[in-house]
């Protein structure tokens, strides 16, 4: 299936008419979308800081701070924030990505003030002590061991990702490298909190059965006196030129082989011509990501030489990104054979114009996804917060379908010729050795997790919920 985490069309124009923005004097951006279908509300606070902002030696510190944000404030004890929300019949959680860290509450709309009060409290009054920091660092280290070091696929993706990027901070894992985790200090964490957890580096998003003016007044009351940070620094991110195709071949204990192919491409925030991004979105989906996409249709359903295939284009990153193709071959089929078949489909897209009917079908899929996404106020809040934080802007996302309608078969062919080339390609091959009997692979079904979405794209502090598994 196509992954819409980075390509979720927003609600229709009528929703835009119910969306209101305000900015406090201290720099806090506030976005309120009124939706009165049910007496519920989603509140989210987005901080523009993620692993891409971390200097060498502090990798994973954003994710560590996410953990510590539940340890209490001057007035609340450890996990009391979550207990209050749960007692109101709500749910809360958080996630860290390459580009941002976000916190959310889903709760009855009449408790909006409670959520805002709690979020404002931990934006300015978080208590960070050695007694909490030291054991929580061990928790994060163990999380890394369980999710990455004990998972052949996760270890492979981590090595692959570090091969894709020469200099970009996207090469580093969100959770951090183990030597960095072991070297963090409490002072590192305090500095990170003071520097980035400030109103002028944050966006408050509220979606649900609320009144925008009343919400702005509540936000002013609880957040208005919080001072700005004068130390916010975002890196001058860059990626050096790739001279040719890069390859990484791992032969490690695993249950299944895996092929990854990543092409470096611009994001919506770095493209000189945004039409390239809209065209890449359609071109990559024509190739794979849907049951009826070319690669899935031929390799999985017709020829049955692959158990699963996938495509992921995280087009809303702050910096340049990738179009990632993945495949798990069936028994007896080599990774090189699968790679050749995928490259053949890419070559066909470069040399033969896609039909208008096929292009229209892909666009109609996005239209259907748009309608489906309207039912979730959480997904609306995700779109509003992520696009504002990365720089795309929610107004531009709401024009996505209109922009996709403008893409032509000629544009698909030209973009495929320009971006799907060896000078932008990294190929990863995971050739499994037999797993020792005492070391079963951690994934219950590797074929279902064939890197359609990058491993640890986001990590949740608490037990995952349906709403919080992808940032």
N, C-alpha and C positions, 0 to 999 in steps of 0.2 A: 504494500500500500504506500501511497505517497505520504511523506511526512510533512504535515502542515505547521510544524512548530515555528518555522521561519517564514511561512507563506500563508498565514491564515487570513483570508479576506475579511475585511471588517464589515460592520453592519451597514445597512443602506443609509441613504441620505437623511431619512427621517430620524435616524439615531444621531446623526451629526447635528441636527437641529436641537437635540436635547442634550448636547455636550457643551459644557461651559468651562472656561479657563480663568484662572486668577493667579497672580504672583504676589507674595508677601514682600515687604520691604527687605527682609533678610535673605531673599532669593528663593524661597521655597515655591516651587511650581505646584499648582493644584489643578487637577482635572476632575470634573464631576460630570457623570452621565446619569441623567434621571431615567429610571426604568421602573414603572409602577405596576408591573405585572404581578408581583408578589412582594410581601412585606419582609424582604431580605436585602442585605447589602454586602458587598465585598469592598474592603478597604485594603489598600496596598501602599507601602512606602518603598520606593525604588531609590537605591543609591548608585550613582555612577562610579562604581569601583568594582573591579573583578580581577581575575588572575592576570589579565593583560596589563594591568597597572602595576604589577608587583615587580620590584627589582630583583636581580639575581641574589639569592640568599634568603629572600622572604617569600618564596613561592608558596602558595596555599594560605597565606595569612588572612586573606579575605574570607575564605571558607572557615578558618578557625574563629574569626571574629563573629561570623554567623552563629556558630555554636555558642559562643560566650554571651550573645545578646539575650539568651534565655536564662542567664545566671542571676538576674536580679538587679535592682536599682537601689537608690537611697531609701525608697519607701516600700519596695516589693522584694520578697525573698526569691530564691531560685525556683524557676518554673511557675511562679505565681501568676505571671502574665497569662500563660496557657491555661492554668486552672480557672482563672476568672472567665476567660472566653468559653471554656468548656461548660462551666456552670450556667452560662447564659444560653446554652444550646448551640454554641458555635464551634468553629474549628479554626486553628491557626497553624502556620508553618512558615518555612523560609527556604530559599534556594540561592545558590551562588553559581554564576556562569563566568565565561571568559570576560564578559563586558559589563556585568552589573551584579548587584546583590539585592534581593527583594524579600519583603516580609508581608504577610497577608493575614487577614481575618475574614471569615465568612460567618455572618451572624444576623440575628433579627435586626431590622432596620431601626427600630426604636432604641437600639443599643449603640448606635453610631458614635455617640459622644464617648462612650467607654473605650471603644477601639482607638479613637483619636487621642484620648488622654493617655492611654497606655503607650502608644507609639511615640508620642512627644516625650514621655517620661524617659524611655530608653534611648531616645536620640541624644539626650543631654545628661542623663543621670546614671548611666551604666556603672556598676561597681565591678572593677576588675582587680582580683586578688590572686596572690600566688597559690592560695589554697584551692581556688577553683581552676586556675590556669594549668597547673602541673598535671592533675589527673585528666583534664579535658584534652590536653595535648596527647596523652596516651590513648584516649578514646579515638582521636583523629588518626593517630598512627595505626591503630588496630583497624579502623575503617579502611585505610589504604591497603593494609594487608589482605583484608577480606574481599574488597571490591576490585582491587587491581593486582596485587602481587600473587593472589591465589587463583586468578582467572587468566588462563592462556590468551583468550581473546582480548581482554583488557590490556594485558602486557603487550600484546602485539600492536593494538591500536596506539598505545602510548609511544612505542618505538617508531611506528609508522608516522605518527603526527610529528614527532621530532625530526623525521627525515623530510617530510613535506616542506617544512619551513626552515629557511636558512637562518634568519635573524629575527623574525616576528615572534613576539611573546606568545602567540597562539601555539607555539611549539611546546610550551610547558603545560603540565597537567594542572587542572583546577585545584585539585587537592594538595598539590605540591609534591616535590621529590622527597623521599624519606630523609636524606641528610638535612634538608631545609626544615622539615617538621621537627626533627630532633634538636635543631639549633635555635628555634624561636625563643624569644624571651618575653617576659611580661611587659617590659618597656617597649618592645617592638609592637605589641598589641595595643598598648595605650596610645602610642603615637599614631598608629593606623586609624584607630577610633577617633582621635581628636582631629586628625587631618581630613578624613573623608566622610564621617558621619555628622554632617552639618546641613542646615536647610538649603544653602546655596549649592549643594551637590546632590539634592534629593528632589523627588517628585512624589507628591501624594495623589493617589488615584482613588476615587470613590465612585462606585457604580451600584445603583439599586434604587430602592424606594425611598428617595431622599429629596430634599429641596436644595438646589444649588446655593442660593443665597444664605440659607441657614448653615449649610456645610462650610461655606467660606468663612462665616462668622465664627463657627466652632474652631476651624483651623487657625484663624487669627488669635483666638483666645489661648489655645494650647501650644501652638508653635511660634507665635509671633515674637516672643521675647527671646527665643533661642538665638544666640549670636552666630554670625557667619564664621566660616573657617577661612583663614588667610593663607593656609598652607596647601591648598588643593593643587596637585600637580598630576597632569595626565601625560603619558610618554609621547614623545615624537616618534610614533611607531612607523617602522619601515621594513620592507623586505627586499633583500638584494636580488639581483637578476639571476634567474635560473638558466643555465647554459644548455641543458639537455634533459632527457628523461632520467629520472632517478629511480632506483629500485632498492628494496629491502626484502631479504629472503630469510625468514626465521624457521628453524627446524627445532621445535620444542614440543614437550609432551602436551597433547591436546586431543580432544575427541574428534574434531572435524577440521578439514582444511578451510581456508578463507582467503578470498581475493579482495583487495582494496585498490581502487584506482581514483586518485584525486587530481583534478585539474585546478590550478590557481586561477581565480577569476575575481573581478571586482564585486564589492557589495553595493547596496543601494547608497551607501554613504561615501564611497570612494570612486564610483564610476564617473568618468567624464561625460558619458552619455547614458542617462538612466534607461534609455530604450534597450541598451545592452543587457541590463539586469532583467527586465521584463521578458526579453527574448530568450535569455538563458534559462529563465524559470520554465518557460514552455518547452524549449529544446530539450532540457534535461528530463522533463516529465514525459515527453514523447518517447524518449529512449527507455526510461524506467521509472518505477515508482507507483504504477497502477497495474491492476491485473491485466489490463488491455494494452499496456505499454509494450513497445517492440521487444525489448530484451526479455522481460518476464514472459510475454506471450510465446516467444520462440524457444527460449532456453529452458523454461520451466514447464510450460504446458504442452508445447508441440514436440520438441526434441527430447525433453525430460533429461537434459544433461546437467541441470542445476536444481538443487533443492529449493533455493530461494535466491532472489536478487533484490537489490534496492538502490535507491538514489536519494541523496540528501544535499540540498542547496540552502545553506544558512545565509540567505541573501541580506539579512538585516544586521549583520555584524558591524561594529564600529569601524573596522579596517578591512582590508582585502580578505577574501574567504576562499572556499573551494566548492566545486561540484564533486561530490563523492559518490562513486559507484561501488557496489559490493556484490559478492556472489559466493555461495556455498555450493560446490559441485556435488553431483551424485557420486556414489561409490564407483570407482574405476575410471572416473573422468579426471584428467589432470587440470591443474590450475592454469597451465599455459594454454590448454585448449579453450578454456572458458575465457581467458584474457583475449585470445585471438577472435573469438566470436563477438565479444563486446566491442572490440576495436573495429570489427567489420560493420557492426551496426552504426557506430559513430561515423565511419567512412561513408556509409550509405546516406546518412543525414547530410554529410558534407557535399555529396555529389548529386543527390537526387532531391528535388524539391518535395517537401511534405505536401500532401493534398490539403485542400482547403477544408474538406470534411473532417480529416483527422485533427487538424488544428482547432477546428470549431469544437470538436468533442472534448478536447483538453480544457478549453476555456469554459465549456459548460460544466465541467467537473468543479472548477473553482466557484462557479456561480452556485452550484448545489451546496458546496461546503460553506459558502457565505450564509445561506439560509439556515443551515444547521447550526452555525456558530452563534446566531442571534439568540438562541435559547439560553445561553450560559452567560450570566453577568460576570462570572470569574474570567472567562475567555475574553470578554470585552475589556475587562480591567487589565488583563495580560497584554492585549494589543496596545491599549492606550499607554501603559507604562513602559513597555519595551521599546516601542517606536519613539517615544519622547526621550528616553534615556540614551538610546544609541544615536539619535540625531535624525532619523528618518522623518519623524513627525507623523502623528496619527492622521492628520488631514491628507497627507500623501498616500498613506496606506488605504484610506477609504476611496482613493481614486484608482486602486490597483486594477479592478476589473475593466474600467474604461481604458486603461493603458494596455492591458492584455488584448483587448479587442482590436487595437491598432497594429498588432504584430502581423506580419505577412510571411508567407512561405519563403520569400526571398530573404527576409531578415533572419529567419531561422537558419537557412543555409549559410549565409555570410557570417553569422556569429559562431556557428559550429566550426567553420573553417578558420576563424581567427583565434578561438579560445581552446578548442579541443585538439591541441597540438603537443608534440613531445616536449617542447621547451617549457610547458606548463604542467607536465604530467609526473606524478610519482606513483609507482606500482608497488604494492605490498603483497607478499606471498607468505602465508602461514602453512607450512608443511608439517603435519603432526607426527611426532613420535608417539609411541604407545605410552599411555598414562600408567604410572606405577599403581598397583592395586590399592596402596594405602593413600593415594593422592587423587581422588576423583575430581574431575573438573567441576568448578563451582556453578557453571551455568546449567540450568535444568534442561534447556532446549536451545543449543547454540544456533540451530538453523533459524530460529525465530528472532535471534538477536544478531543478525549478520551485518552489524555496523551500519544499518540504514541511518541511524543517528549516532554521532560520535559518543564513545564511552565517556562518562563523567562530564557530559555537556552541562549538566547542572547536578548539584548534590543537595539533598534535603537534610536538614538537621534532625528532624524528627521522622517517625515512621511515615513512609510515603503514602500519599492519598492520590486518588484519581486526578485531583486538580493540580497536584504539585509535582508530577513526575517529569515534566519538561519545561525548561525556561524559554 
